Amino acid sequence: MSTIDSASKFKQPRYPQLRDNATVSIQGQPGSFHHIGARLLFGDAKFLYRDTFRGVFEDAREKRANYLFIAIENSIAGSIIYNYDLLAASKLPIVAEVYLRIGQHFIVKPGTPLESIREVWSHPMAIEQCRVFLDSLDVKIVEKEDTAGSVRDLRDSSRRDVAVISSELSAEIYGMQLLKRHIETDPGNYTRFLLLSDETLPDVAPNEKKKTSIYFGVPHRPGGLVTLLQAFQQKQVNITKLESRPRVGSPWVYDFFADIQLNSHSAEGQNVLEYVRSYCEFMTVLGSYPDLSDPEEA
């Protein structure tokens, strides 16, 4: 197993008992960070590899997959905004999260020296995570759909002046060489992933604290959002993330996504949400799941 596979909260698959019945749709190719993160939940399950996040959500609509695994934010590059819109439209509950320590590596064809590199390929998020290293080179940056897919494309290309930023596992899968390890700007580089499904997961650790994700709108007037936040404060509920998105059809009006430390399935959680809902124009609970927001170093 690649080093990166153990750099997370889990030391072995969290739900190995579901492996044989899980069909998991991910964005990216074998060796991508989505692939690595989903393996931490299920092990070697059946994976559907899609070029886009929209393709992942289409797998759910067409009943091709019973689990979707998507990145939602990175500790360096920030939120993946587009996925919030897909999440709100999908109606699929969030049932788990994964925090994966991201090791970005400079990958080349075997025997390629650093001084011959003229072009670097990778996903825009990976590129942003390695800006300091890339700024030290005189190279052209080419954005691609996927990190691991870029390694595959390099393998299939005749070019020897290209390097790719991707995972160690992808280099192993496609027979490429790690020219430089860990070129990410910040060693505390984590990506948070969400698992979506209509199926309930086994409660493998009943005493784990829970997190709930909600999507809501507030009255478009002074103090609308502040009043809502104060309602959570009154109930002593911690908000760990707040993200705004434009409301389609209403220019300069915004709706919000929030993660709160609360179990929405408990009686207390339901009472809190019912109280807070009175300050909202609408509120949708996107899911309640184990809160793993304290990732361990590998």
Secondary structure, 3 states (H helix, E strand, C coil): CCHHHHCECCCCCCCHHHHHHCEEEEECCCCCHHHHHHHHHHCCCEEEEECCHHHHHHHHHCCCCCEEEEEEEECCCEECHHHHHHHHHHCCCEEEEEEEECCCEEEECCCCCHHHCCEEEECHHHHHHCHHHHHCCCCEEEECCCHHHHHHHHHHCCCCCEEEEECHHHHHHHCCEEEECCCCCCCCCEEEEEEECCCCCCCCCCCCCEEEEEEEECCCCCCHHHHHHHHHHHCCCCEEEEEEEECCCCCCCEEEEEEECCCCCCHHHHHHHHHHHCCCCEEEEEEEEECCCCCCCC
